[in-house]
């Protein structure tokens, strides 16, 4: 048995090392949002012009001395944010303290990173890495540039720890139907889903196949009774013989008067007696070895299709949550984006897949 075919979505975001030896098939494409980029550029410009390191950059009043000692945080949950900043020419003010969700996103930063979330990388783990400021005077500002599809996990987590989060949506992610088609054509045994947007693409553009593939062996196939009835139905190897005039006359319909219609007495059935022998019957007994090709072919095709169905591995808890929300079955969940963790999940998915 050869090595299983593994596909991974959006490999560029999770790093080349993770996708090494696997088929990288992006299922989404990103599009920058001009309005959000202008808003972020305006926020950065006001911070840099005022030289502020507190949350009062948008206020008309002079910040207090205590507030001036409070840092303003820039929280990054996707390394693609740095690509957006580079493409739009937006520079990060040196006054900002930078927090990244994980090592992969931190590696793309053009400036020093002050805080990296714990593993497994997620918005919730990043929020938990911030110092708890509950009970302190005032609140610290966190600027959160993100995707329009980003969850509210970071905002909710930081709000609970005494921070004020300003969300700025600078890009969005859209499904790429052509990518889904390429994935299906590749016939992978396992697909590593790296983001919730990729899960939505699968569910939106290939719902019939993937949802049916990942259903636990629930196939719409003929019942055993239907198969037996079809097998025992009379078979004609040639056209029926033509009838002569007398036979045709005998087959013509006969009009019956109501008086000619008599009820037929029903005969009780003796369930204790042995079934009638088939030796004198025209219909031969059922022999499974004589299954007709029109019955076998659909079953074989369905079984082959099921064998081609990939097992889905979720990269992180947030991706797994989205996959379940859109109706996809998670065969395994990787604890982090580390190759060893993902490989462990892939191996388990291979062991339980059809």
C-alpha positions, 0 to 999 in steps of 0.5 A: 500500500502506497503513501496516502495522498495528503492535501492542505489548504492555504499553505502559504499562510501556515508556512512552507515547512508544514506543507512540505511533501503535501499537495498545497491547494488553496480553496480561497482568495483574499481581497483587501477592503479599501475603506478598512485600510483607509481607517487603519491608516488614519488611526496610525497617522493620528497616533504617530503625529501625537506621539501617544502611547495610550488609548486617547489618540482619538480624543480631543483632550490631552492625555493624562500622565498616567494614561501616557504610560499605558501602551497601545497594542496592535494585535495580529491574528493573521500574518496576512495583515503584514502583507496588506500593510506592505501592499497599501504602504501603511507603516506601523507607528513605532509607538505601538506594542505588537502582539502576534497570535503565533510564531508563524505570524511573528516571523512576518512582522517588519518590527519587533514583536512584544508578545506572542500567544501560547500554543496552540495558536488561536485568538483566545490564546492570544487574548489570554497572553495579555496581562490582566488589567481588570481593576486598574484605572482606565483601559488600554487600547488594542487595535485589531486589524483583521479579516471581515470573517474573523471571529470575535474571540479576541475582542471578547477575551480582551474585553474580559481582561480590561482592554478596549478593542478597536476592530478594523476589517482590512481584508476579506476571504472569498471562496475559490470554486476552481480551487475546490475543483482542483482538490476534488480532481486530486483525489486526496485521502486526507485534507488538512483544512487550515482555516474556517474560510476554507471549510466554508468553501468546501461546504459551499461549492462541494456540499453534495459530495463532501457532506455525503463523503464524510457521513458515517456510511449512510448511502442511498442504495437499493434495499435488499428487498428491492434487489431480490424483486428485481433479480426474480423478475422475469427476464426476456432474452428476445421479443415476445412472439406475435399473437394470432387473431384468435389469441388476440381476440382472447386477450381483448378486454371483456366488459363485466356487468356488476352482477358478474362480479363476485367476491372471492373468498380469501383462504387462510394462510398456514404459516406453519407449513413449509414454503412451496418448492421452487422445483416446478416454478417458472421463477428460479430461486435467488442465487446471489452469484447471478446478480445482474450487472445493472444491480452490481454496477451502481453498488461498485460505483458508490463504494468506489466513491466512498473510498475516494472521500477524503478525511478532513483534519482541522488545524486548530479549534476555531477551524474545527468549530467552523467545520462543524457549523457548516456541516463537515465532519472532523476526522481529527483536530491538530493541536497546533500548526507544528508539523508534528502535531498536524502529522499526528492528526493526519495519521489518525485520520488515515487510520479511521478513514474508509 
